[in-house]
Amino acid sequence: MRYVAGLGMLLVMTSTSFADGNASRFRIENGKIVIAQSACQICDNDRTSCVLGCNGGGTCIQACDNRYIDCARENCRRR
């Protein structure tokens, strides 16, 4: 059983070593693991916060959508 676990860990470590460093959401700063948030995720979170603050106002929600579209175009090439 130990050999299987060791082989699994070796496989995981090897695959992560070949992964692109910029694609990883994890960084190590000052000995601590920090989960990095992508620009697209920040746009999504901003839109959600904006819509929740609108209290059902149609023009407010449309303004949030427009702001989200602009953010997505600038940061993550998504429409």
KAVEN-V202108 format. One record per helix or strand of 3 or more residues. SS is the DSSP state (A for helix, B for strand). FROM is the first residue (numbers start at 1). LEN is the number of residues. Records with the same first field share a line. If there is no record, write none. Layout:
SS: FROM-LEN + FROM-LEN
//
This chain:
A: 2-17 + 39-16 + 58-18
B: 26-4 + 32-4
//
